[in-house]
């Protein structure tokens, strides 16, 4: 019953959220040569998760959330939060080591005061 509820909540969340892959496997490179996100206007809020798919070392570039307290979460496919961090200061891309997690599909969610963004992440 609990799994059905989680699955239902996740599906509802996916339908309402703006989920998109940020890089294709063909354009993903190794972490040492990872692409840098393109410059964006300061008022546009976005974040980029790369490389994707990943071996577990993931870089997250955040734009447009400067001066805000943010909550970064990694969720597994059934919606369980497996990593959580509060970010108060941005100074370049954030690097996470997710190698201890099993291969599969994950979601990276960034929430601030009036904004919420989510991206898919594949760990192989």
RAKAKA-V603275 format. One record per run of one state. SS is the DSSP state (H for helix, E for strand, - for the rest). FROM is the first residue (numbers start at 1). LEN is the number of residues. If there is no record, write none. Layout:
ss:SS from:FROM len:LEN
ss:SS from:FROM len:LEN
This chain:
ss:- from:1 len:1
ss:H from:2 len:15
ss:- from:17 len:2
ss:E from:19 len:2
ss:- from:21 len:10
ss:H from:31 len:3
ss:- from:34 len:12
ss:E from:46 len:5
ss:- from:51 len:3
ss:E from:54 len:1
ss:- from:55 len:2
ss:E from:57 len:7
ss:- from:64 len:6
ss:E from:70 len:7
ss:- from:77 len:4
ss:E from:81 len:7
ss:- from:88 len:6
ss:E from:94 len:4
ss:- from:98 len:6
ss:E from:104 len:8
ss:- from:112 len:4
ss:E from:116 len:8
ss:- from:124 len:1
